[in-house]
Amino acid sequence: MDTCAHEGCHCDVSENYVEQDGKRYCSTECAQGQSCGHDGCTCGEAAE
């Protein structure tokens, strides 16, 4: 299972992902450091 590149994020990005700078993230928001929208997942900084 490939997981999201953000530290502390364990979302599976094997099938659906956004690639940025050669790393895989759950979504565009996640890649930008906002919440990826998955339960219990906070990519980067939590969205205000």
C-alpha positions as CSV (number, residue, x, y, z in Angstrom):
1,M,0.0,0.0,0.0
2,D,1.3,3.4,-1.0
3,T,0.5,6.0,1.7
4,C,0.2,9.7,1.5
5,A,3.5,11.6,1.5
6,H,2.6,13.8,4.4
7,E,4.1,12.7,7.7
8,G,1.4,11.2,10.0
9,C,-1.0,10.6,7.2
10,H,-1.9,7.0,6.5
11,C,-4.3,7.3,3.6
12,D,-4.0,4.8,0.8
13,V,-2.9,6.5,-2.4
14,S,-2.4,3.3,-4.4
15,E,-5.3,4.0,-6.7
16,N,-6.4,7.7,-6.4
17,Y,-3.7,10.3,-5.8
18,V,-2.4,13.7,-6.8
19,E,1.3,13.8,-7.6
20,Q,3.3,16.9,-6.7
21,D,7.1,17.2,-6.7
22,G,7.4,13.4,-7.2
23,K,5.4,12.6,-4.1
24,R,1.9,11.2,-3.8
25,Y,-0.9,12.9,-1.9
26,C,-4.6,12.1,-1.2
27,S,-5.9,15.1,-3.0
28,T,-5.0,18.6,-4.3
29,E,-6.0,20.1,-0.9
30,C,-3.8,17.5,0.8
31,A,-0.8,18.4,-1.4
32,Q,-1.3,22.0,-0.5
33,G,-1.1,21.2,3.2
34,Q,-4.9,21.3,3.9
35,S,-7.1,18.4,5.2
36,C,-7.4,15.6,2.7
37,G,-11.0,14.9,3.6
38,H,-10.5,11.4,5.0
39,D,-11.7,10.6,8.5
40,G,-8.9,10.9,11.0
41,C,-6.5,12.4,8.5
42,T,-4.9,15.8,8.7
43,C,-2.5,16.4,5.9
44,G,0.1,19.1,6.8
45,E,-1.7,21.8,8.7
46,A,-5.3,21.5,9.6
47,A,-7.6,23.7,7.5
48,E,-8.8,26.8,9.4
